[in-house]
Amino acid sequence: MAELTPQDMAAKLLATGFERSGPSAATLSDPIADTPMVVTLDQLRPYDHDPRVTRNPAYAEIKASIRERGLDAPPAITRRPGEAHYIIRNGGNTRLAILRELWSETKEERFFRIACVFRPWPARGEIVALTGHLAENELRGGLTFIERALGIEQAREFYEQESGQALSQSELARRLTADGYPVPQSHISRMNDAVRYLLPAIPTLLYGGLGRHQVDRLAVLRKACERTWERRALGRTVTVDFATLFQDVLTQFDTQPDDFSPQRVQDELVGQMAELLEADYDTLALEINDSESRQRALTSEPAAPTPPAAPVVPADPPPPVSAPQQPPASSVPRDTTPVAPSAPAATPPASPEAPEDQHGEREERLQGHIVTPAPTTERLQSIQRMVADQLGDKLPDFEADALRAIPVQVGGLYPISDVWYVEPGLDVPDRLRVHIAQFAREIGEEAAVGDHIEASVGGIGFVCAAPVVGQAKALPAFARAVLTLLHVLSAAPPSANGLDRARLADELAALLHGRGGSATRLSDAALVKLFRLLRLARRLLDLEAGVASQDS
């Protein structure tokens, strides 16, 4: 090999070096595992789907703490694939806003450069981020009801994009629970009503912190008024629809929560409805209040049974005197008194010192609610309790619920507080017929055909004076369907009248659950009366057939 000359060495040293043939990376790729890093405020952005819209109520306290001590824990950050800026991963948008304020006020470097924990963007990134922010906000200051509702609606959109199909409320509740943010289905229903019907009219009130109970009151009021409107507006020409009327009335009360009164909303709404429907205000208000009470009874969760209170022993007990014996609460008739009761008292839980006769009557009342016994085991009950605890549900207690009565209340000549139980004083054919006829008459009055119902000393207690063909055709479809249903229930033989029994098969679904529009269905009060009528009719037929039915 020839020796290199100084000239050759110089030429090699001055030769052009290796050059990159491919593109150079502008930034490094994100870590694939949780990694501590320091970022600046310029690199960090708040989460754009943060459910919190209003200022955190603890904002001032958090700011004072950060000013004095800095951040107690590094916030978790992440970054969507392909984006330049980092975002807060779960909670922390309030702290980020405070850091920006403190940097603007002090220019201290500790508020500009932040120690964070980077977590990679997961496969279900948007859903994980949103549910994380919802849960974190609940822990760090809470959300208003409407903020939580809007967050749930945003989560619904993400879930539907993920699955490619619409979700029911129960399925949405299940998925939120699986992702660490449990919300009962009943709450989701109220949130949906608030976003759809209330937010356009009262945004200031809702963002000001209107609570769930007042939102529930407005939602129940809207549904009760809507049912009354649809029933009374049938066949009338009105200048406005109910949705527009409700929005116009509610908008007038868009103030701060401290100044808000649901009763004033109801008074104004009922007043305008009475004027448009040419109805009496007091009659309309009573009808709406009745419907509102039914709605609350059917949608509210049953109260947990109250444990027996410990007896209070006075310091200086008086000498013993013979006190009159109080009748047990379970012996008070529920629907046999022609006058509405002043206030039905709840049956108190039995204490160990309760008299034997009271225990006997409670046991009799409990057996009166059992149609057929439901077999179970301690292990099955234990599993059911465990599942209910995990889902945040309340496991029904049959004995407690039965002794408190089926939670429903309907007014009338014979008020109903228990659909199933038949009191001993009512359990005779003549009394049963009187009640059955009255319930049939009240159901008919809802469709303005109460005059066609006549009491009877035979059969199940009533007969229908069916109209002739010409009169029947003049009746509205709803009235004709109600009258046909009562005519069939009365067990009357088919006759040459204007009621087409064959057509009832097509009208029954709309009458009972509202297929085809809620204006063609029975109200909640009438439906409960129909259930009670059927229960009493079955008992009447059993008595007359000589069957000692055990379900009485």
PyMOL commands that set and color helices and strands:
alter all, ss='L'
color gray80, all
select helices_A, chain A and resi 6-13+41-43+59-69+93-106+109-111+125-139+145-163+169-178+185-198+203-207+212-232+242-251+257-259+262-277+281-299+329-331+356-367+378-391+398-404+424-426+429-446+450-452+469-474+477-489+501-513+518-520+524-544
alter helices_A, ss='H'
color red, helices_A
select strands_A, chain A and resi 35-40+44-45+76-78+86-88+113-118+453-455+462-464
alter strands_A, ss='S'
color yellow, strands_A
deselect
rebuild
show_as cartoon
